[in-house]
Amino acid sequence: MSNLALWSRPAWDTDRWFRDLFGPAAATDWYKPANEQTGSGFRPAAEIVKDGDDAVIRVELPGVDVEKDVNVEVERGRLVIHGEHRDERADEREGRTLREIRYGSFRRTFQLPAHVTSEAVSASYDAGVLTVRVAGVHAGTQPQRIAIAK
């Protein structure tokens, strides 16, 4: 798979890229994030790709215990990924120990098309990346040509 830059926008602004590509009122605007305000300032990076009729969302969560600290839910037509991020580090030098502890909650939310149910969502975690597959998001989204009668 190769990447193709169509314009000179920053590559990390995926939300703006999807809005520009599909338009704000497109039927497939499931990618549009809802209000994601959290108090911690931690917002994991997310990548959304099309795989056939499915959407695959990858969220970077290195060092997070996904079994204990992460939830993936379908709530009122939205895919919600939320949890707790904890990072503890200790450094011992010259008989002194420096310990840093950072923690906070995070929440990423994506609007789903009306036809998608929780049965279409599956999630896995490997090497610090949470992968969520939403089956059938793009099914039937190809334009259909309509014949014009004379």
Protein Blocks (a to p, Z undefined) as FASTA:
>chain_A
ZZddfbfcdfklmmlmmmmmnopkbfklmmpccdfbdfklpacddddddehjbccddddd
ehiafklmpccddeehiacddddddddddddeehiacdddddddddddddddfklcfklp
ccddeehiacdddehklgokaccdddddZZ
